Amino acid sequence: MSGFVFAEKPIRIEEGDGVYLYDDSGTEYLDAGASYACVPLGHGHEAVQTAVRDQLDRLTYVQASYPVGVRTELYELLADTAPGDIGKTWLCNSGTEANEAALKFARAATGEGQTKIIATMQGFHGRTMGALSTTWKDKYKKPYEPLVGDVDFVPYGDADAVREAVDDETAAVIVEPIQGEGGINPPTKEFLEAAREATDEAGAALVFDEVQTGMGRTGTLWAAEWTGVVPDMLTTAKGLGNGLPVGATLCRDWVAEDYGSHASTFSGGPVISAAAKATVETVRGEDLPAHAADVGAYLREELAGTLENAREVRGEGLMVGVEVKRGANRYLKQLAMDHQVLALPAGRTVVRLLPPLTLERKHADRIVEAMAEVVG
Ligand SMILES: *Cc1c(COP(=O)(O)O)cnc(C)c1O
């Protein structure tokens, strides 16, 4: 029998256009999850489609050790957008690889004996062995143990705990500016500032995992901007190529200068570089982070004002979590099958909304109406 190793959903999606997806019978769905934030510009955005088509015609692939215009331009663009003095880029194909690289870079660039990684409870950083070791939930880890050792977990938001955990054996602290998979949990400013101070003192690297929060989702291009904290590395993926597989580890010079020998055959191929460049240019050019802040605030207010059975509505920009009183999965099913609204879970009791950043108020209204019917 053919098929894939994980269960598929009962809707066959065949086309996409903007904030909408269409199944094989032509039924229209409002895409309120953007397939885990992967299409910030909406489906089939002309700028990205054209850039990718042109690049395919010109040059599909050349190994990363030959400079190629589009990749060099992407490096410049990312350095220009990155917070503080972060200026160097490592390109890869996914979020977990971006974090894998960050963990390796931290081990290589810090001193002898600095091997320990500090991560957060409820955190999620990917599923390859290194990134998985810094992921919290046993569900993801148990079958694969033993993992890469030397990882300590601190409660997310606990400034004293992170101060205490970081010492002269620490290579890195890895943290999401808002926890996505863990339930859309915003940080405290004190926590991120404590992580910054402690890593500075220890000569360790602070890594912001912006795989989900990046590309304007939380109201600024990078969430780091509103946290006011500049990390040593910023990892990103999901929305970076508007649906094409590209990830990046953005580094300060001290990390990039001593990164060891990490490499990957497909690092920064011309086609995904063209996709990422067009995506970043469009997100910036159309001021979509500000739009996400505006529509996101509207969506959260309307949800909080309308839903009587929600425990909490939280998030920033268009990264929204609705904590419900029962398991979220049956609500998600009803939203999809009865109201043609596609949303996501974040843990057992949170409905997660990560729509394209091009979402308009009328689409937000439709999400709120469907949620009101289903959640009440
Ligand atoms: C999705 C995600 C990852 C893993 O990304 P993949 O592309 O699935 O490997 C890592 N960190 C965060 C915060 C994520 O949301």
The ligand as an SDF file (V2000), in Angstrom:
LIG
                    3D

 15 15  0  0  0  0  0  0  0  0999 V2000
    8.1240   24.7810   13.3140 C   0  0  0  0  0  0  0  0  0  0  0  0
    9.1630   25.2100   14.2650 C   0  0  0  0  0  0  0  0  0  0  0  0
   10.4520   24.6520   14.2380 C   0  0  0  0  0  0  0  0  0  0  0  0
   10.8270   23.5230   13.3090 C   0  0  0  0  0  0  0  0  0  0  0  0
   10.7570   23.9030   11.9700 O   0  0  0  0  0  0  0  0  0  0  0  0
   10.7460   22.7730   10.8080 P   0  0  0  0  0  0  0  0  0  0  0  0
   10.8250   23.5620    9.5350 O   0  0  0  0  0  0  0  0  0  0  0  0
    9.4850   22.0020   10.9650 O   0  0  0  0  0  0  0  0  0  0  0  0
   11.9390   21.9250   11.0270 O   0  0  0  0  0  0  0  0  0  0  0  0
   11.3890   25.1430   15.1160 C   0  0  0  0  0  0  0  0  0  0  0  0
   11.0930   26.1350   15.9680 N   0  0  0  0  0  0  0  0  0  0  0  0
    9.8830   26.7030   16.0160 C   0  0  0  0  0  0  0  0  0  0  0  0
    9.6250   27.8210   16.9670 C   0  0  0  0  0  0  0  0  0  0  0  0
    8.8670   26.2540   15.1750 C   0  0  0  0  0  0  0  0  0  0  0  0
    7.6480   26.8050   15.2330 O   0  0  0  0  0  0  0  0  0  0  0  0
  1  2  1  0
  2  3  1  0
  2 14  2  0
  3  4  1  0
  3 10  2  0
  4  5  1  0
  5  6  1  0
  6  7  2  0
  6  8  1  0
  6  9  1  0
 10 11  1  0
 11 12  2  0
 12 13  1  0
 12 14  1  0
 14 15  1  0
M  END
$$$$
